Amino acid sequence: MKSIFLKALLVVLLIYPSQLFSQTLVSANSLGTYLKAFITLTGLTNAEYDIEMYKVTYNTTDLNGNPVVASGMIAVPLNTSCDSLPIALYAHGTVLKRDDVPSANNQESLLGKAIASRGYITAMPDFLGLGDLPGLHPYQHAESEATASVDILRAAKEFMANNLSVTYSNEMFITGYSQGGHAAMATTKYIQDNNLGTELNVVASAPLSGAFHASKRQTDELLLDVPYGSPGYIVYLIMAYEEAYGGIYTVPSDFLQSPYDVSIPPMFDGTVAMSAVHSVLPNKVSQYLNPSFLNPFIADSATKSSALWQALLDNDNYDWTPNMPLKMFYCSGDQTVKPENTVDAYTAMIANGATQVFKEDLGSFLDHGGCVIPAVNNAIEFFQTIRTDCVLPNAVSENNRNSNFIQVFPNPAVNQIQINIKNGTQGQLTVFDISGREILQTEISTSKTLHVSDWKNGVYLVKVISNQIQSTEKITIRH
């Protein structure tokens, strides 16, 4: 009888392994809350909700298909009173330093938080080789960007089912900026190509300022030796593609001139910021790439048969036919990720018969950095026009400032501040610094005096929640 049972179990394992071992989420730990007032002040969006942030770890696969545990962040809108919410993916831009990632609550994670503040459970992958994972990040590698993103979306569904009272609305939205734009496009395409729509129903996608056609639009710096202000990206790409594909170089001196063949590779150990790499490289490739590497690459620009050309072609993701609304926002003044990437993608998709693909130029006066906020803002509003509306019958109301629900004085303050709340009700008092970090939480009834002589100078937010009324006031500490 025992042998029959074991044989039957083996058959089940062979036929249905993914169903039995489908758990993706490994862990989720709160990183604290972030106030909607801060997000609104950034200009990213008109935030509707405070959010709570969680560092998550989840199961995914590495470049060779082996199982690994990756890290990321999930941001959850608070007090929505919705029965169900959509899930959004925000893919981050280029980083080199291992801990400069969403799960470490880095600056760019604010873009994902902005999406969450509008009522989306927002997943932000760190990607392979970053966050908790060792090794070199496979920069601009479409497949690993997509698998890391797909698996954190699965983890977000599990997180909702196991930890939240709100359910998944069966709507997913995908976006990301810069490398994250490339990753957003790769993820959207991967889900469609692999028929994952039933599991991951992508309602709309907004890839932002991505290098979708890098094999043509990002190679002028190599072919024409024109100045490029971000030379570290070129080295990053070459090293990452050697890691992913092989056959590009054997030792650093194969592609880097002296002294860069010695000084630059150690900077890719995960402890150095990309800005530091940019600062020590010349802005022309002829001044740091080995001629024995660069000249054959240029000579092969017609046939594109070499390993590096093939890697670039393999990671182009502009020429396909999305079956869902897809809108690309970009800035024609961007010379870091050239706007022609977006134009090429739009032209190819329309030629392929796509009927719901759009592009919008946000300005010739905006460079790559200046394009971030308007691009993310427009992506959120694009999603808002498509998502299913959420009815909020019991939403916590934001108290009108004129009703004086809370009073905070003096302002500016030096040594102490006095906080009074209307009607003498019991409530919860929380204070955040300008970065959104919670520095104090306590109960309040009628009034509270806080001694602030040891607080740093700056702006703070004082939030009180009492009897389903929420109010926030700014206070300046100036010693």
N, C-alpha and C positions, 0 to 999 in steps of 0.2 A: 504493500500500500504506500509506504514511504517513497519507494523508487518511482511509482506512478505519479505521485504528487510532484516530485522533483522534476520529472520529465515534462509534466504539464506546465510547471512554472518556467522551465527553460524555454519552452515553445512560446509562452506569453512574452517573456523577456526579449526573444528574438524578433517577434512580430510587432510588439508595442513598446519598445524601449523609451521613446520620447514621451509617451503618455504617462508611463510610470515614474520617470525621472524628469519631470517638466519644471520643477521648482527652479526659479531663476533668482529670486531675492534671497540673499544670504543674511544681511543685517541692515538695520536702520537705526540711526542714533540722532537725536535732536541736536541741532546746532543753535537753537534759539529762534526768536521771532524778529521780524523786520517790519517796521511801520509803513503803512501806505503813504503817509505824509512824506517820508524820505524819498520814496520812489517817485512820487509826483514832482518833488522838487528837482529831480534829475532831468525832467523834460522827456523821459522815455515814454510815459503814458500817464493818463489820468487815473491813478490807481483807485480801485474800489475796495480792496481788502488788505488788511494786514496779512502777512504770511508767516508760516513756520517752515524752517529749513531742516532737512535731514541729510546727513551723510549716509549713503547707502553703499553696500558692496553687493555684487551680483555675479552670477555665473555667465561667462561668455567663452569665446575661443580666441587663441592667439593666431599668428600668421600661418601656422602649420595645422590649424584645426584642433589643437590640443586644448583641453579645458583649463581655464584660468579664472581667478576671481578678480574682477575689476571694481573700481570705485567711481562714484559720481554723487550728484546731489539731486534730491527731489524736494521741490518747494510746493507747499500746500496752502491755498487761500483759507483764511479763518473766518468763521461766523458768516458763511454764505447762506445758510438755511436752504440750500438746494438739495433736492433729492438725488441728483446725479450731476457729475461734472465731466468735461472732456479732459483728455491728456494731451499735453503739448511736449514736443522735444525742442530744446534749444542746444545747438551744437556750437561749442566755443571756437574762437579764432586761434591763430598760431601762438603756441607757447613752447618754450624749451625747458624752463625750470620745472622740475617734476611736481613741486607743490604749488605751482601757480595755476591751479585748476578749480573748478566749481566746488568740489568736495572740501577744499580748504577755504571756502568762502572768499574766493579772490574777487577782484574788482569786476571782471567780466561776468561773474555769476549774477551781477545785478541785472543784466539783460534778461536772463531767465526768470529772475524774481519779478521783473516788471510784467512778464507774461502771466505769471501765477497771480499777481495782484488783480488781474482782470477776470479771474475765475477759472483758471486752468491748473490741474495738477501737472507741474512742469518738471520734466526729467532732463538732467544735464550730465551726459557722460564725460568722464575725464579722458577717455580713450586709452588704447594700449600704450605702454611705456611711459605713462604719466600717472599721477596720483599714487595709488598703492602698488602699481605694477612696475617692476624693474625693466631695465633695457632701454633701447633707443625707441622713441616714439616713431611709428611708421607714417611719417608726415605725408599728407596728400595721397594716402593710399585708400582708394575708394572702398574696397571690400571690407577692410578692417574698421574703417569709419562706420560703415553700414551695420556690420554685425555687432559692434559695441553699442550702437544706437538702438538697434532692434531689441537687443537683450535688455537694455535698461528700460525700454518701453514695456517689455514683458514684466520686468521687476516692478514697474510703477503700477501695473494692473494688480499684481499680487499684493503690493503695499496697500492699495485702496481696499482690496477685499479683506485683508487681515487686520488693518489698523484704523480704518476710517469708517465713519457712519455713512458717509456719502458713497454712492455707487458710481461705477464707470458708465458714462453715457453712450459708449460705443462710437465715440468720435475722437479721432486723433488729428493733430496738426503738427507740422514739422517746419522748423526754420533754423537758421544759424547764419553767422556773419563771417566773411573772409574764408579761412579754412573751414569754418563752420558752415559757410554757404555751400562749399564743395561737399562737405559731409551731409548736409541736408538734402542736396540733390542726389547723392549716392544712396542715402537711406530710402528716399522716396522711390527711386528706381529699383532698388533691391527688393523692396516690399512688393512692388508691382511685378517684377520679373519672376519672383519666386512664389507668386500666387498666395501671398500672406494676407490678402485684403480681408478675409473673413475674420482672422485673428486680430489684425491690426488695421482697422478701417481708417485709412488716411482720407479725411474729408477735404483737406486743402494743404498745400505746401508753399512755402515762401523762401526759397534759397536766396541769400543776400550777398552780393558782391563776391561771388566765388570764382575760382579759376577753373571754370567748366571746360575750357578748351586750351589747356595749358600747353599742349604740344605745338600750338600755333601762336597763341597770343602772349605767352609768357617766355618765349625763347629769344626775343630780340636782343636781350642783354647778352646772351651767349653767341648768337649768330652775328650781331652787328657791333658788339663790344661797346654798347652805349652805357652811360652812367646809370646806375641803379642804386637807390638809396637804402635798399634792404638786402645787401649781399649775403647775409647769413642765411637767408631763405634758400639760396641756390645751393650752398653747401649742405644744408639740412636735407634738401630734396635728394641730392646725390647720395648722401650717406643712408638715408631712409630707404631709397630704392635698391641700394646694394643689399641692405638687410632683408628686404622683402623678396627680391628677385635673384640677386647674385649676378656675377658676370660683368659688373660695371668697373670695379677696381679690386685690387688685391690688398695693397697697403696704401695709406694716405698719400704718400709721395707719388703714387700713380696719377692722382688727379689734382693735388695741391702743390704749388711751388714752395720752395724754402723761403722763409722760415715757417710758413703757414701750415705745412705738413706736420710740423711738430707742435706748434702752439694752438692750433684750432681744434683738432679732434678731442683733446681733453675737456674742452669747453662744452662738449655734448654729453657730459656725464650726469646731467639732471640737476646740477646745483647752480648753474649759471643762467642768467636771463638772456633772452635773444638780443636785447639791446646792446649787451656787452659784446656779443659776436659782431654785430653790425659795426660797432665803433672801432674795431681793430682790423677790419678788412677794407681794402681799397674798394672804390665804387665801380671799377671796371674789371670784368672777369679776366682779361689778359694780364692783369697785375697780380692775380692770386691763383688762377687755375694753371696747371701744367700744360704747356703747349702740346705735348705729346698726347694729352687727353682732349684738349679743346679743339685742336685742328682736325682730328678725325671726326669729331662730333659735327663740326661745321661741314666737312666734306660729305657727310652722310645725310645731310638735311633733305636731299631729294628722295632717296630710297628708304631712309629711316629704319635701317635693318639692325643697327647696333642695340646693345642691351639697354642703354639709357633711353634712346628714342622709343623702343618698344615699351618700356615702363611708362613713359609719358603718355603714349597712345593708349595704353591699357587703363589709364586713370582719367582720360577724357570722359565726361559724362554729359555732354551737351546734346548729343544726337540720338534722341529716342522720342517716344510718343506718350506723354503722360495721359492717363485716363481720368484725372481729377483736376479741379481748379488748381493752377500753379501760377504764381505771380512772382516775378523776380524784380526786386528793387536794387538800384545801383546808382552810382554817381559818375557822370561823364568826366569829371575832373580827377578821377582816381587813376593815378599812374603806378600804384603798387599792385593792385589786381585790376588789370585793364578792362575798361567797359566793354570792349569788343567780345570778351568772354560771354557776357550776357546777351549781346546782340546776336552772336553766333548761335547760342542756345535757342533763343526765340525764333530765329529764322529757320533753323533746322526742325524744330518741333512743329511749327506751322506747316512747313513743307511736307512733314511726315503725316499731316492730317489731324494734329491736335486742335481741338476746338475751344479749349478752356485755358489756354496759356497766354499770359500777359507779361509785359515788362513796363517799368516806369523809371525814367531818369529823374533823380531827385536834385540834380544841379551840377552844372559845369564848374561852379565855384567851390565845390566840396571835394576835398581829397579823401583818401581812404579812412583816415581817422575821423574826419568831419562828417562822413557819411553814416557812421554807426547809429547814432541816436535817431535821425529821421528814418533810416531803413527799418530799424526794429519797431519804431512807432507805427510806421505804415503797415508792417507785417501784422502787428496786433490788430489794427483796425480792419485789415483785410479778413483776418480770421473772424472778427466780431460780426462781419456781414454774412458769414456763412454758417457759423455754429448755431445749434438749436438754442433758443432763448431759455433762460432759467428763471422760473417764477420764484420770488423771494417773499413769501407770506409773512415770515417772522424774523426778517433781517434785523440785526442790531442797528439802530439808527445813529447816525453821526450827529451829535448835538449842534444846533445852530449857535454860532459864537455869540450872537446877540442875546441869547437867553442866559448867559453867564452861569452855565452849569458848573464850571470850575473857574476859580480865580487863582492866578499865580503871580505873586509879587514879593519883593520889588523886582523890576525888570528894566535894566540889568541888575543882577544880584552880586554881592561880594562875599558875605560870610554865611548867610542863610536865606532860604526862601520859604514863604508861607503859602500853603495850598488849601483853599476852602472849596467845599462842594455844596451844591444847592440842596436844601431840604434835610440836611443832616443825615443822609443815607449812608449805609455801609458800602464800601467799594474797594476795588483793587487799584493800587497806584503803581505805575511802572515808569521808570525814567530810562531814556535811551540817549547815547551820545550821537554825534552827527554821522558816524559811520553805521549807525543802526544797532550797535552793541548794547545789550541790556546791562545797565550798571546798578540798578536798584529795583526791588519789587517788595511792596509791603501793603498792608491793609490801611484804609483810611476811613474815618467816620467824622464827618463835619469838617475837620481841619487837620492839617499835619504840618509840622515844621521840619525842614530838612537842613542840616548843617552842611555847607558846601565849601568851606574854606580850603579843603584839601582837593577839591575838584579842579581839573584843568580849565583854563580859559577856553570858552567856545560856546557853541549853541547846543542846547539839549531839548529833547521833546519830553513833555510830561503828559502821560496818558492815564485817564481814569475811566474804569468801567464800573457802572453801578446800576442795578435794576434795568438791564438791557439798554442803558444809555451809555454811549461812548463819546468821550471828548478829549481832544489833544490840544495842548498849548506849547508854544516855543518859549524858551527862557534862555537868556544869555548870561553866562558867568564871566565876570570881568574883575579880577583882583587888582 
